[in-house]
Amino acid sequence: MKSKEIIDVEEMYQVASYKKFPFALERGEDVWVYTSDGDRYLDLYGGHAVVATGHCHPRVVNALTEQARKLCFYSNLVYSDTRARAARTLVEIAPEPLSKVFFVNSGTEANENAMSIARRLTGRTRIISFEGGFHGRTPGSISACGLPKYRKDISPLLEGHDQAPFDDLETLTRMIGTDTAAVILEPIQSMGGVRMGGPEFYRGLRELCDEAGAMLIYDEIQTGMGRTGEFFFAGRYGVVPDLVSLAKGIASGVPMGAVLMTDDVAAEIKHGDLGTTFGGGMLAAAALEATVAVIREELLLENVRACFDYLKSDLARIPIVSEVRGLGYLLGLKFKGPTAKMVQETLLERRIITGLADDPSVLRLLPPLTLRRPEIDLFLGALREVASA
Ligand SMILES: Cc1ncc(COP(=O)(O)O)c(C=O)c1O
């Protein structure tokens, strides 16, 4: 089928919950994707911040193929060498004392479990999240969501959720107390416009949680697995949360989520307390192990850090860019003049895929960690053309 026919069929049979790009993709290779009509696009959105190692990395494809021939799935009722290696690999790259993992299937499921664990272990009910944050679409995650447009028309939301202004320790100090089970945040608010706090914010969060006996949860569904130039945001500024939720890039596109936790937290979890049929399935586990191997062997953390510096200094010289936000390959470009949507559409005409944010002046770049200088130069050239048009 050609793109036009595919679009018609999808529109006819699939719920119209997403405004889609006007093409159908057939295949991908590294930072490039190809449409059914044979056009090639540079993917600076990384398949929705998912394909950490680029599209169809041969090592990930081989790991999946080999695993599929051996055993596609068995649940957590059995032990598995593939799952064992995936769990060990994830813990090895996590900062201490994060030392145990519970595998799930998606970001929202990871957050639901992280918040449930905090409530169960503290015996408290209240969860504090932040204005501008996004944590997923299931009841607990959406109740912690600080972007009003996702919360409207679905009330009642769950009880026990309060929201604080982001990067504002003073207000949080007034809100946190002996009934607070957890404070949850995206360390860099991606959908909210790629907003990051200062180092003191994260250090203060840890201190306030410790004083109140509350757990600190980092939603690293976007910041995790190398996107910021380190494997995790956890550990930055010497701050390690009690729980870290992960998804998106951890298995390079195979659906997988995870909750990383400290030994102390894990020690309180008994048989039957948590559950999920598909979590930790062998295909996802094989993909996770291959993803980490690629990031390590191809020095992708180093690549992200170097390219971030390069991008940042060049972007700052483009007249329509008023601010470059974020870290590594979680980038927000704030524009003066055109809206992000106008820039996105013009870039799309030049066959470059980028993302929008809740803030209409911010364009998001969430490319594969394999994005390198030649393709960055293509993008910078296109953006300069947009600026001068
Ligand atoms: C920071 C963050 N948390 C949670 C989620 C929800 O993840 P999922 O769509 O896999 O449920 C997302 C998805 O965009 C996200 O960006």
Ligand as a Chemical Component Dictionary entry (heavy atoms), coordinates in Angstrom:
data_LIG
# 
_chem_comp.id                   LIG 
_chem_comp.type                 NON-POLYMER 
_chem_comp.pdbx_formal_charge   0 
_chem_comp.three_letter_code    LIG 
# 
loop_
_chem_comp_atom.comp_id 
_chem_comp_atom.atom_id 
_chem_comp_atom.alt_atom_id 
_chem_comp_atom.type_symbol 
_chem_comp_atom.charge 
_chem_comp_atom.model_Cartn_x 
_chem_comp_atom.model_Cartn_y 
_chem_comp_atom.model_Cartn_z 
_chem_comp_atom.pdbx_ordinal 
LIG C1 C1 C 0 7.898 11.597 31.477 1  
LIG C2 C2 C 0 6.861 10.593 31.072 2  
LIG N1 N1 N 0 6.289 9.839  32.010 3  
LIG C3 C3 C 0 5.376 8.900  31.694 4  
LIG C4 C4 C 0 4.965 8.702  30.394 5  
LIG C5 C5 C 0 3.963 7.649  30.069 6  
LIG O1 O1 O 0 4.581 6.594  29.398 7  
LIG P1 P1 P 0 3.721 5.551  28.558 8  
LIG O2 O2 O 0 3.134 6.274  27.399 9  
LIG O3 O3 O 0 4.708 4.483  28.150 10 
LIG O4 O4 O 0 2.667 5.028  29.480 11 
LIG C6 C6 C 0 5.524 9.486  29.381 12 
LIG C7 C7 C 0 5.086 9.318  27.985 13 
LIG O5 O5 O 0 5.205 10.180 27.143 14 
LIG C8 C8 C 0 6.500 10.453 29.729 15 
LIG O6 O6 O 0 7.081 11.216 28.794 16 
# 
loop_
_chem_comp_bond.comp_id 
_chem_comp_bond.atom_id_1 
_chem_comp_bond.atom_id_2 
_chem_comp_bond.value_order 
_chem_comp_bond.pdbx_ordinal 
LIG C1 C2 SING 1  
LIG C2 N1 SING 2  
LIG C2 C8 DOUB 3  
LIG N1 C3 DOUB 4  
LIG C3 C4 SING 5  
LIG C4 C5 SING 6  
LIG C4 C6 DOUB 7  
LIG C5 O1 SING 8  
LIG O1 P1 SING 9  
LIG P1 O2 DOUB 10 
LIG P1 O3 SING 11 
LIG P1 O4 SING 12 
LIG C6 C7 SING 13 
LIG C6 C8 SING 14 
LIG C7 O5 DOUB 15 
LIG C8 O6 SING 16 
# 
